[in-house]
Amino acid sequence: MSHDAFEVLSNQAVAACAVVYFLAVLAHLWQWALLRRVAPAQVSAQVPAMAAAGGGSDDAPAPVLAAGGADEERAGLFGRIGVALTVVAVTIHFVAVISRGLAANPVRVPWGNMYEFTLTATFVVGLAYLLLYRKFDLDWLSPVVTAFILITLMVDVLLLYSPVVPLRDALQSPWLVIHVVAAILATGAFTIGGMASALYLIKERWPHSRPGGFIARLPQLEGLDRLAYRTHAFAFPVWTFAALIAGPIWAQHAWGKYWNWDPKEVWAFITWVVYAAYLHARATAGWKGKAAAIVALIGLATLWFNFIGINFFFGSGSMHSYA
């Protein structure tokens, strides 16, 4: 295949995976709609028994039982369809990333600009979700992840798309590969952790939501907090390596200085400080729950502002304006 053909293939794969992600979102939304419809009747049937047993404390979470009969089976079927569609979408997404790199002449890594970085980062989010799905029973996270990837891909194509071009001279370094791979891995993990933190705050704010609804079916607050902490604990050392080790080495190779006080370098360090504060507070001050979730979301905001916001607010003033 020619380089132009690979570029066409990449664009078509992006469109195809977006369609499949959309179908996955619909499947998961229908799954949760079915569960929302059938669960309340079963919960109400259990209330007298719980009261008689002395289990009706106001402090206890509202009981949520699995839907029964045909509706339970249909909900489970749509859930499995949603996960299967996500597997297909992530596979097509991978084809889009690889063919984007093969479209360049000469062939290069597929993250030479904002469009390509976003395309690859969203793929990592989807892949991380699938890898962690069984270990953490992430069925509850399915509609959030698929909707996030779909919306981000739409923004990527509509606002950030650029044709395939050779890498700039500053990017002609193996340290680019190392630096960006680490940054993408950390971004994917931080995003999953941020989703868990956001859902923690939602569930903490509305602890007595409608039985059978999405919020009621989320894991307990402790489970959400634990997932957020584990993903952040994994992502932080990876981000440390990407931003404070590989990045400066690449800067030395590209511009002759390890640190240039470039806006993206400064914001990468700010992101590192926020996440360092998050982990340090949890380890030393025992911060958990709401306070930790808020700090985690601040870190996620600085992370994505560093990637997208710098280019829009600083433009050509950043040495990283091409990416």
DAMO-V55923 format. One record per run of one state. SS is the DSSP state (H for helix, E for strand, C for the rest). FROM is the first residue (numbers start at 1). TO is the last residue. If there is no record, write none. Layout:
BEGIN
ss = {SS/SS}
from = {FROM/FROM}
to = {TO/TO}
END
This chain:
BEGIN
ss = {C/H/C/H/C/H/C/H/C/H/C/H/C/H/C/H/C/H/C}
from = {1/3/53/69/103/114/137/138/161/169/172/174/206/221/256/263/286/290/318}
to = {2/52/68/102/113/136/137/160/168/171/173/205/220/255/262/285/289/317/323}
END
